Structures are given as C-alpha cells and as structure tokens.
Amino acid sequence: MQSLNETFSALADPTRRAILARLAIGEATVLELAKPFAMSQPAISRHLKVLEGAGLILRRVEGTKRPCRLAKSGVEAADRWLEMLRGALEKNYQRLDAVLAETKPGNEQEENR
C-alpha cells in the first residue's frame, strides 16, 4: 500500500484529478486520456506514472496499448483517511450543537441558574 503523502501529492495536480475522474467512468488508454488536454502524450504518461506510483491507478499491457483503470486499494485508503476526518468533524458539530442548545434563550438549564 502506498503512503497517504504520495496519494495526496498526486491528487494535488488538477490534471491528475481530471484523469482520475475520467477513469471513474471506465478504463482508458493513454491516447484516450490525453485527448482533452493541451499536452503531449509523454506529459500525460508522466502524470500516469505519478498516479501509478501513488497506487491510484493500475496499468496493463494489451498489445501496444497500456489501458489504465482506477486502483481500488489506493482510492479506498484515501477514503478511509477522509472518513476519519469526517467523523471528527461530525463530533465537533455535535459538541457545538450541544453548546448552542445550552446557551439558547429560554433554555430550561439557563432559567434554573
């Protein structure tokens, strides 16, 4: 499994995020991935190498083509980390809601003080 640092470093580039979004639709070759971008095929290949190194995509050899697809394990690792953050945020919001409920005018706890 790749490190989260590599994963999020790879995701920092908008071109690489666009490539991943395209691969979310389905497998694609380097030429298909290069079409929407104003860059050379070698430049796209360099982006793919970074994504592959981060564990976000897998490539296979099919004759002269090198189809790419999303790598489930790499995407899931990033998602687990983000889920941990979502859980922490949810707890923070729940604590804030509790504090706001206590300070709300007309609150029984306030009236009893």
PyMOL commands that set and color helices and strands:
alter all, ss='L'
color gray80, all
select helices_A, chain A and resi 4-11+14-25+30-34+41-53+72-103+108-111
alter helices_A, ss='H'
color red, helices_A
select strands_A, chain A and resi 57-59+68-70
alter strands_A, ss='S'
color yellow, strands_A
deselect
rebuild
show_as cartoon
